[in-house]
Amino acid sequence: MPVTTIDSRPVHVDQEGFLTEPDEWDEDLATALAAQIGITLGDDHWKAIRFLRNDFAARGETPTLRRVTVAGGIPTKELFALFPQKPAKKLAYVAGLPKPRGCV
């Protein structure tokens, strides 16, 4: 997998820029990743990010938007406000996880 530099540190990414090594992620990197896509993280963003990371750790795959809404208790409309246009994809990117299945 390719290696790129984000926030002055090397990270492994796939061809779309998603981290391939979730253990390389931390909150500082999340802030840098969010800034790259024009998002400033607030408390509601962190709630979604933490749900995604915890669910990924438990299940071994990135949750879909539907799972974040149902199991995470975050309404779809809110996710679109937090991560405009492609919330599942952007949320996974900032959380340092693979793109969810079904995302194009």
N, C-alpha and C positions, 0 to 999 in steps of 0.2 A: 504494500500500500504506500501511496505517496506520503511524504512528510512536508508539512508547511509550517510557517512561523506565524503564530497568532499571539499578540500581546507579548512579544519578545521571547517566545518559547516554542520549541518544536512540538508539533502534534501530528499524529497519524490521521489521515483523512481518506475518504473515498473520492471518486471522480467528481462528485457533486459537492464536496466540502464537508460532509458529515463526518464526525469523529468515528474512527473505527476501534479505538481503545477507550471505552468509557471511563477507565481508571485515570486517564490523563486529565479529566475534567475536574474543575473546582469552581467555586462561585466567582472568583476573579475572571476566569476564562469565560464563564457564562456572560458576565457583564461585557466583556470584549466582543464575544460573538453577537450579542444583542445589538451592540453599537454598530457592528458591521451591517446589520439589516435595518438600522434606523429605529431601534426600540430602546427606550430607557426603562430599566427594570424597577418596578415598585413591588409592594407587598403582595398584590394579587398575582403578579407574574411569578413571584417566588412560590406561592402556593401551588400553582400549576406545575412549575418546574420540579418542585419536591415530590409532588404526586407522581409525575412521570418517572423520575429516577427511582423512587421506591417501588413502583409497580414493575418497572423494568427489572430491578434486582430480584423481585419475587417471582416473576413470570418468565423472564428471559427474552422478552420481546417488547418493542416499543408499543405502548398503548395507542389505539386508534382514537380519533376525535370522539367517537361514540363512547368509548370506554372512559375517557377523561370526563365526559359529561355525566355518565351514569354512575360509575364507581368513584370518580373524583369529586362529584357534586358541583362541578363548575358548568354553568349553563353555556350552551353553544354560542349564544349571542355575546356573552362575556368573553369567551375565547376569541371570537372574531374581533372584538374591541381591543383585546390585549395583544393579539398576534394577527394583524390585519391580512386579509386576502387568503392566506393559506395557513391557518392556525396550527394544524397538526404538524405540518412540515417545519414551520418556523419554531414551534415549541420544541420539537425533537432536536432541531439544530442547536438551539440555545442550551438545551439540557445535555448536550454532548452525547446523544444517542442516535442509533441508526434511524433512517427514515421509516415511518410506519408502513406496514403492508398496505397496499392499495393507493398510496400517494403517488401521484405522477409528477 
